[in-house]
């Protein structure tokens, strides 16, 4: 007796779908931490930018606080003192940050992620 409903088709399509899902999962495994790190660092820069004047009287002191945070987060390979531009007025402080980070998304494929933001906070 022969089964006509089973032809063996679709196995290659299922295998290709599995490979594609694995590639997307591996790419997400490498890319998601980069964005998580960026948003976490952005929050910390906003917090440092909000530091009261009595704790950080000069822009150099703010730069020291930012670089200490860069060191603590092990971002020194991508972020240096030239990545920051700090300006303080009598009512607010503005910290501009720009850096690039190269990540191997998939084996043999690297991508450079560029991050830029400005933290503008009132002084207390």
Secondary structure, 3 states (H helix, E strand, C coil): CCCCCCCCCCHHHHHHHHHHHHHHHHHHHHHHHHHHHHHHHHHHHHHHHCCCCCCCCCHHHHHHHHHHHHHHCCCCCCCCHHHEEEEECCCEEEEEEEEEEEEEEECCEEEEEEEEEEEEEECC
